[in-house]
Amino acid sequence: MNKTALITGASSGIGMEMATVFAAQKQNLILVARNASKLNEIAADLSAKFGIKVNVFAIDLSEPNAAQKVYDYCSKQQLHIDYLVNNAGFGDFGFFAESNLEKQLQMINLNITTLTQLTHLFLPAMIKNKCGKILNVASTAAFQPGPLMSVYYATKAYVLHFSEAIANELESTGVTVTALCPGATESGFQKAADLEESKLVKGKKLPSSAEVAAYGYKAMMQGKKVAIHGFMNAIMANSIRFTPRNLVVKMVRMIQDK
């Protein structure tokens, strides 16, 4: 019997590519994002190409209690979740004091609250069945503070630490949790975050969403706790622990500035 993966933020970028990777392995899918027409388009394509069942649930996951609605939908449809991919998230670029507070709070709700709630809702059944895998998409941003993207970096630090902690708690259960930490990726994220003029990405050849998705899928299946995509990203993320914190913050500011 085919297993089923629930993927959030599945209408574009890493989430869409993750859906393709799972589909190629004959896994059924539940695709969740805001854009219903795009989700239906992806669902029809993957279903026809790989002969799998694809369910679509369109919802704004930054809204309060959206995770419960996703869970209720799956329960009503009697959909058993074997793999949970918490990929949905967004960022924002600029000085915090000048930012739109509502956008920052929506970011916290999506990147942290919804991810936490979805994990809490679907995890008990995985533990009961002694089988299941969760992939939480963090970022290399999780390893240090991020001036000009302060809230985003902080949310990804939460995702990393939360994932590592529960991965430890679940060690004898048959369930694994993986924190995927990509660096800057060609995914549409930069445009949405107003990051295109930042030195972090401007003029640079970035890894594709497909590359990151393939890497994340493999790490998830291997049960890795933390998966940092890219050799240089791994070196930078791990070297930070040996660098004075005030210097780290200054370096990130220099790299991110326009």
Beta strands, then each sheet from edge to edge (+ up, - down):
strand 1: 4-8
strand 2: 28-33
strand 3: 54-58
strand 4: 83-86
strand 5: 132-137
strand 6: 175-181
strand 7: 226-228
sheet 1: 3+ 2+ 1+ 4+ 5+ 6+ 7+
end
